[in-house]
């Protein structure tokens, strides 16, 4: 028995007698695994950082660097040095259109780059890249139109959210007159209950509270209904019809249905529905005062100035234009997105009315304060009795308050 136990102990010694070189190799493998994990983590972080930079650069395309110069080449060189590949998610319809993307088309019109237009083959070259015929227009079906919307966006703009009824109720409480009335109602209710008890002392203060509640309710409901009507009229007025060429024939569609690649027909008085390029026409002049503030009309021609901007109006002539950017990708959309729309923004009429009511309120408060001062002076000087020597009602109330 002792021999067997001794043999087992010897076997255990052999098993646990691990060489030092084997232990060191295991440690080295662990270090290599840690180093590999660190490298993979660093690459993952760099890739994520590259995606963020790429999205901030509005999906940088190497083609735009060749056309407009290498203004964004710093970011590309930075990631090429660490051999980090950035995969940018493109819309599903972007692969359908070759050689152009939304960034190229937007920069082309915004920067008025004749050199970039020439590198892309002119208006005809861009039309070919957009799978559009300058004479026949877009020949897509419903699926093709959806593909264009996925690749370049829709011709809609971001609007502020509709104000709720609670918002107008809160706005009514910001009126100084309402606040003063509420304070007076609270004081009147407190003094009335203290003097006459709860059953008979709440009449004056309660009446003021009811009046203030009615004023706030009527004002908030009226402003809420007017705001809804204004939004409805704004949607109806902005939904104008635009004449385009599709499948070889002219037709009128809603301005919201225009897509990149459409051929739009412009005439005097029309509003330019999107950014685009001049195809053909005669003596086209547009009013760009809504964008530049200058009242001078800009002449648009195919050779010197073929760029047309959304939001402008046709002052003279007629023409056909190729749509290159729609919605928030246009110059007008970008300008509207940069303008901070304040929630307290008012129309000129509202500003003048508020100024008038504020002035009237200030005059009323000044007169009331002056009357209070005169009555207090008369009270403390003993001149509060009438000609018969009786106490006035004001003296009685002041004595009760004191």
C-alpha positions as CSV (number, residue, x, y, z in Angstrom):
1,X,0.0,0.0,0.0
2,X,2.8,2.4,0.9
3,X,4.5,1.5,-2.4
4,X,1.4,2.4,-4.4
5,X,1.0,5.7,-2.5
6,X,4.7,6.5,-3.2
7,X,4.2,5.8,-6.9
8,X,1.2,8.1,-7.1
9,X,3.1,10.9,-5.4
10,X,5.9,10.5,-7.8
11,X,3.5,10.7,-10.7
12,X,2.0,13.9,-9.2
13,X,5.5,15.4,-8.9
14,X,6.1,14.6,-12.6
15,X,2.8,16.1,-13.7
16,X,3.3,19.4,-11.7
17,X,7.0,19.6,-12.6
18,X,6.5,22.1,-15.5
19,X,9.6,23.4,-17.3
20,X,10.4,27.1,-17.0
21,X,10.6,27.5,-20.8
22,X,7.0,26.3,-21.2
23,X,5.8,28.8,-18.6
24,X,7.7,31.6,-20.3
25,X,6.2,30.7,-23.7
26,X,2.7,30.8,-22.2
27,X,3.4,34.2,-20.8
28,X,4.7,35.4,-24.1
29,X,1.6,34.1,-25.9
30,X,-0.6,36.0,-23.4
31,X,1.4,39.2,-24.1
32,X,1.0,38.7,-27.8
33,X,-2.7,38.2,-27.4
34,X,-2.9,41.4,-25.4
35,X,-0.9,43.3,-28.0
36,X,-3.1,42.0,-30.8
37,X,-6.2,43.0,-28.8
38,X,-4.8,46.5,-28.3
39,X,-4.0,46.8,-32.0
40,X,-7.5,45.7,-33.0
41,X,-9.1,48.0,-30.5
42,X,-7.0,50.9,-31.9
43,X,-8.0,50.1,-35.4
44,X,-11.7,49.9,-34.4
45,X,-11.5,53.3,-32.7
46,X,-9.7,54.8,-35.7
47,X,-12.3,53.4,-38.0
48,X,-15.2,54.8,-35.9
49,X,-13.4,58.2,-35.8
50,X,-13.0,58.1,-39.5
51,X,-16.7,57.4,-40.1
52,X,-17.6,60.4,-37.9
53,X,-15.2,62.6,-39.8
54,X,-16.5,61.3,-43.1
55,X,-20.1,62.1,-42.1
56,X,-19.2,65.5,-40.9
57,X,-17.5,66.1,-44.3
58,X,-20.9,65.1,-45.8
59,X,-19.8,61.8,-47.3
60,X,-16.5,62.9,-48.9
61,X,-16.0,61.4,-52.4
62,X,-12.6,61.1,-54.0
63,X,-14.2,62.4,-57.2
64,X,-15.0,65.7,-55.6
65,X,-11.3,66.1,-54.8
66,X,-10.4,65.7,-58.4
67,X,-13.1,68.2,-59.4
68,X,-12.9,70.9,-56.7
69,X,-9.3,70.4,-55.5
70,X,-8.1,68.6,-52.4
71,X,-9.6,70.8,-49.7
72,X,-10.3,67.7,-47.6
73,X,-7.1,65.9,-48.5
74,X,-5.8,66.3,-44.9
75,X,-8.4,63.9,-43.5
76,X,-7.6,61.4,-46.3
77,X,-3.9,61.5,-45.7
78,X,-4.3,61.1,-42.0
79,X,-6.2,57.9,-42.3
80,X,-4.0,56.6,-45.1
81,X,-1.0,56.9,-42.9
82,X,-2.4,54.5,-40.3
83,X,-3.8,52.3,-43.1
84,X,-7.3,52.7,-41.8
85,X,-10.1,51.9,-44.2
86,X,-13.3,53.9,-43.7
87,X,-16.4,52.4,-45.0
88,X,-19.0,55.0,-45.7
89,X,-22.6,53.9,-45.8
90,X,-24.2,55.2,-49.0
91,X,-27.9,55.2,-49.9
92,X,-29.1,52.2,-51.8
93,X,-29.8,54.3,-54.9
94,X,-26.3,55.9,-54.9
95,X,-24.7,53.0,-56.7
96,X,-27.2,53.5,-59.5
97,X,-25.7,56.8,-60.5
98,X,-22.0,56.8,-61.5
99,X,-19.4,59.5,-61.3
100,X,-21.6,61.9,-59.2
101,X,-23.1,62.1,-55.8
102,X,-25.0,64.7,-53.7
103,X,-21.8,66.4,-52.4
104,X,-20.5,66.9,-55.9
105,X,-23.7,68.3,-57.3
106,X,-24.3,70.6,-54.3
107,X,-20.8,72.1,-54.3
108,X,-20.9,72.5,-58.1
109,X,-23.8,74.9,-57.9
110,X,-23.0,76.6,-54.6
111,X,-19.5,77.4,-55.6
112,X,-20.5,78.3,-59.2
113,X,-17.6,76.2,-60.4
114,X,-17.4,76.4,-64.2
115,X,-14.1,74.4,-64.1
116,X,-15.8,71.6,-62.2
117,X,-18.7,71.6,-64.6
118,X,-16.3,71.3,-67.5
119,X,-14.6,68.3,-65.9
120,X,-17.9,66.6,-65.5
121,X,-18.7,67.0,-69.2
122,X,-20.9,70.0,-68.9
123,X,-24.7,69.9,-68.5
124,X,-25.0,67.0,-70.9
125,X,-22.4,65.0,-69.0
126,X,-24.1,65.5,-65.7
127,X,-27.4,64.6,-67.3
128,X,-25.9,61.4,-68.6
129,X,-24.5,60.6,-65.1
130,X,-28.0,61.2,-63.7
131,X,-29.6,59.0,-66.4
132,X,-31.6,61.9,-67.7
133,X,-32.1,63.2,-71.3
134,X,-32.0,66.9,-71.6
135,X,-34.8,66.8,-74.1
136,X,-36.9,63.9,-73.0
137,X,-36.4,64.4,-69.3
138,X,-36.5,61.6,-66.7
139,X,-37.7,58.2,-68.1
140,X,-38.1,56.5,-64.8
141,X,-41.1,54.6,-63.4
142,X,-42.2,54.7,-59.8
143,X,-39.3,52.5,-58.7
144,X,-36.8,54.8,-60.5
145,X,-38.2,57.9,-58.8
146,X,-37.9,56.2,-55.4
147,X,-34.3,55.3,-56.2
148,X,-33.6,59.0,-56.9
149,X,-35.2,60.1,-53.7
150,X,-33.1,57.5,-51.8
151,X,-29.9,58.7,-53.4
152,X,-30.4,62.5,-53.4
153,X,-33.3,63.2,-51.0
154,X,-36.7,64.7,-51.4
155,X,-37.7,68.3,-52.1
156,X,-38.9,69.1,-48.6
157,X,-37.7,71.4,-45.9
158,X,-37.5,71.0,-42.1
159,X,-40.2,73.0,-40.3
160,X,-40.5,73.8,-36.6
161,X,-42.9,71.6,-34.7
162,X,-46.5,72.8,-34.3
163,X,-47.1,74.6,-31.0
164,X,-49.5,72.9,-28.6
165,X,-52.3,74.5,-26.6
166,X,-50.2,74.2,-23.4
167,X,-47.6,76.4,-25.1
168,X,-50.1,79.2,-25.6
169,X,-51.3,78.9,-22.0
170,X,-47.8,79.3,-20.8
171,X,-47.3,82.3,-23.0
172,X,-50.4,83.9,-21.5
173,X,-49.0,83.5,-18.0
174,X,-45.9,85.5,-19.1
175,X,-48.1,88.7,-19.5
176,X,-47.2,91.1,-16.6
177,X,-50.8,92.2,-16.3
178,X,-52.0,88.6,-15.7
179,X,-49.3,88.1,-13.1
180,X,-50.3,91.4,-11.3
181,X,-54.0,90.3,-11.4
182,X,-53.2,86.9,-9.9
183,X,-51.2,88.6,-7.1
184,X,-54.1,91.0,-6.4
185,X,-56.6,88.1,-6.5
186,X,-54.5,86.1,-4.0
187,X,-54.2,89.1,-1.6
188,X,-57.9,90.0,-1.9
189,X,-58.9,86.4,-1.3
190,X,-56.6,86.2,1.8
191,X,-57.8,89.4,3.3
192,X,-61.4,88.6,2.5
193,X,-61.3,85.2,4.1
194,X,-59.5,86.6,7.2
195,X,-62.1,89.4,7.7
196,X,-65.4,87.7,6.7
197,X,-64.7,84.0,6.9
198,X,-64.5,81.5,4.1
199,X,-68.2,81.5,3.3
200,X,-68.4,85.2,2.5
201,X,-64.8,86.3,2.1
202,X,-64.0,84.6,-1.2
203,X,-66.2,86.6,-3.5
204,X,-63.8,89.4,-4.4
205,X,-60.7,87.3,-4.8
206,X,-62.6,84.4,-6.4
207,X,-64.2,86.8,-9.0
208,X,-60.8,88.0,-10.0
209,X,-59.5,84.5,-10.4
210,X,-62.4,83.5,-12.6
211,X,-61.9,86.6,-14.7
212,X,-58.2,85.8,-15.1
213,X,-59.0,82.2,-16.0
214,X,-61.5,83.3,-18.7
215,X,-59.0,85.8,-20.2
216,X,-56.2,83.1,-20.3
217,X,-58.5,80.5,-21.8
218,X,-59.9,82.7,-24.5
219,X,-56.5,84.1,-25.4
220,X,-54.8,80.6,-25.5
221,X,-57.6,79.0,-27.5
222,X,-57.8,81.9,-30.0
223,X,-54.0,81.9,-30.6
224,X,-54.0,78.1,-30.9
225,X,-56.7,78.1,-33.6
226,X,-55.0,80.9,-35.5
227,X,-51.7,79.0,-35.5
228,X,-53.3,75.9,-36.8
229,X,-55.1,77.9,-39.6
230,X,-51.8,79.6,-40.5
231,X,-50.0,76.2,-40.7
232,X,-52.7,74.9,-42.9
233,X,-52.6,77.9,-45.2
234,X,-48.8,77.7,-45.3
235,X,-48.9,74.1,-46.5
236,X,-51.5,74.9,-49.2
237,X,-49.7,78.0,-50.4
238,X,-46.3,76.2,-50.6
239,X,-47.7,73.3,-52.5
240,X,-47.4,74.9,-55.9
241,X,-47.4,73.2,-59.3
242,X,-44.3,73.0,-61.4
243,X,-44.0,72.2,-65.1
244,X,-41.5,69.4,-65.8
245,X,-40.6,67.2,-68.8
246,X,-40.9,63.5,-68.0
247,X,-41.0,60.6,-70.6
248,X,-40.8,63.1,-73.4
249,X,-43.9,65.2,-72.5
250,X,-44.6,68.2,-70.3
251,X,-46.7,67.7,-67.2
252,X,-47.4,69.6,-64.0
253,X,-46.4,68.0,-60.7
254,X,-46.2,69.2,-57.1
255,X,-43.1,71.0,-56.1
256,X,-42.6,68.4,-53.4
257,X,-42.4,65.6,-56.1
258,X,-39.4,67.0,-57.9
259,X,-36.3,64.8,-57.9
260,X,-32.7,65.2,-58.9
261,X,-32.5,64.8,-62.7
262,X,-35.8,66.4,-63.5
263,X,-36.0,68.9,-66.4
264,X,-38.0,71.9,-65.2
265,X,-39.6,74.5,-67.5
266,X,-39.3,78.0,-66.2
267,X,-41.2,81.2,-67.3
268,X,-41.7,84.7,-66.0
269,X,-43.0,84.8,-62.4
270,X,-42.1,81.2,-61.6
271,X,-40.3,80.3,-58.5
272,X,-37.2,78.1,-59.0
273,X,-38.1,74.9,-57.2
274,X,-34.5,73.5,-56.7
275,X,-30.9,74.1,-57.4
276,X,-29.9,73.3,-61.0
277,X,-28.2,74.0,-64.3
278,X,-29.3,76.0,-67.3
279,X,-30.0,73.8,-70.3
280,X,-31.5,76.1,-72.9
281,X,-33.7,79.2,-73.0
282,X,-33.9,82.8,-74.0
283,X,-33.0,85.9,-72.0
284,X,-33.4,84.3,-68.6
285,X,-33.0,86.7,-65.7
286,X,-33.7,85.7,-62.1
287,X,-34.2,87.7,-59.0
288,X,-31.8,86.6,-56.2
289,X,-32.8,89.2,-53.7
290,X,-34.2,86.6,-51.3
291,X,-30.7,85.1,-51.0
292,X,-28.2,87.9,-51.6
293,X,-30.3,90.9,-50.7
294,X,-29.4,92.7,-53.9
295,X,-32.3,93.9,-56.1
296,X,-30.3,93.6,-59.4
297,X,-31.4,90.7,-61.7
298,X,-28.9,88.1,-62.6
299,X,-28.7,86.9,-66.2
300,X,-28.4,83.2,-66.6
301,X,-26.7,81.7,-69.7
302,X,-25.2,78.4,-70.6
303,X,-21.6,79.6,-71.0
304,X,-21.0,82.3,-68.4
305,X,-23.5,81.7,-65.6
306,X,-25.5,78.4,-65.9
307,X,-26.3,78.1,-62.2
308,X,-29.9,78.5,-60.9
309,X,-30.7,78.6,-57.2
310,X,-33.7,77.4,-55.3
311,X,-35.9,80.1,-53.8
312,X,-35.2,82.7,-56.5
313,X,-37.8,84.0,-59.0
314,X,-37.8,84.3,-62.8
315,X,-37.9,88.0,-63.6
316,X,-37.7,87.7,-67.4
317,X,-37.3,85.1,-70.2
318,X,-37.9,81.4,-70.2
319,X,-35.6,78.4,-69.9
320,X,-35.2,74.7,-69.1
321,X,-33.1,73.7,-66.1
322,X,-31.6,70.4,-64.9
323,X,-32.3,69.8,-61.2
324,X,-29.1,68.9,-59.3
325,X,-30.1,69.4,-55.7
326,X,-33.4,69.3,-53.8
327,X,-34.6,70.0,-50.3
328,X,-32.1,70.6,-47.5
329,X,-29.2,70.0,-50.0
330,X,-30.0,73.2,-51.9
331,X,-28.5,76.6,-51.1
332,X,-31.8,77.8,-49.8
333,X,-32.2,74.7,-47.6
334,X,-28.7,75.2,-46.2
335,X,-29.4,78.8,-45.5
336,X,-32.7,78.0,-43.8
337,X,-31.0,75.4,-41.6
338,X,-28.3,77.8,-40.4
339,X,-30.8,80.5,-39.4
340,X,-31.9,79.9,-35.8
341,X,-35.6,80.3,-35.6
342,X,-36.4,81.7,-32.2
343,X,-39.6,80.4,-30.6
344,X,-40.4,83.9,-29.5
345,X,-40.2,85.3,-33.0
346,X,-43.0,87.7,-33.8
347,X,-44.4,89.3,-36.9
348,X,-44.0,93.1,-37.3
349,X,-47.7,93.6,-36.5
350,X,-47.5,91.5,-33.4
351,X,-44.4,93.4,-32.3
352,X,-46.1,96.8,-32.7
353,X,-49.3,95.6,-30.9
354,X,-47.3,94.2,-28.0
355,X,-45.3,97.5,-27.8
356,X,-48.6,99.5,-27.7
357,X,-50.2,97.3,-25.1
358,X,-47.0,97.4,-23.0
359,X,-46.9,101.2,-23.2
360,X,-50.6,101.3,-22.1
361,X,-49.9,98.9,-19.2
362,X,-46.9,101.0,-18.1
363,X,-49.0,104.2,-18.1
364,X,-51.8,102.5,-16.1
365,X,-49.3,101.2,-13.5
366,X,-47.7,104.6,-13.2
367,X,-51.1,106.3,-12.7
368,X,-52.2,103.6,-10.2
369,X,-48.9,104.0,-8.3
370,X,-49.4,107.8,-8.2
371,X,-52.9,107.5,-6.8
372,X,-51.7,105.1,-4.2
373,X,-48.9,107.5,-3.1
374,X,-51.4,110.4,-2.9
375,X,-53.8,108.3,-0.8
376,X,-51.1,107.2,1.5
377,X,-49.9,110.8,2.0
378,X,-53.4,111.9,2.7
379,X,-53.9,109.1,5.2
380,X,-50.7,109.7,7.1
381,X,-51.3,113.5,7.2
382,X,-54.8,113.1,8.5
383,X,-56.6,114.5,5.4
384,X,-58.8,111.6,4.8
385,X,-62.1,113.0,6.0
386,X,-64.7,114.6,3.8
387,X,-66.4,117.9,4.3
388,X,-68.8,116.5,6.9
389,X,-66.0,115.1,8.9
390,X,-66.8,111.4,8.3
391,X,-64.2,108.8,7.4
392,X,-63.8,107.9,3.8
393,X,-64.0,104.3,2.7
394,X,-60.3,104.4,1.8
395,X,-59.5,105.3,5.4
396,X,-61.6,102.5,6.8
397,X,-59.9,100.0,4.5
398,X,-56.5,101.2,5.4
399,X,-57.3,101.0,9.1
400,X,-58.5,97.4,8.6
401,X,-55.3,96.5,6.8
402,X,-53.1,98.1,9.4
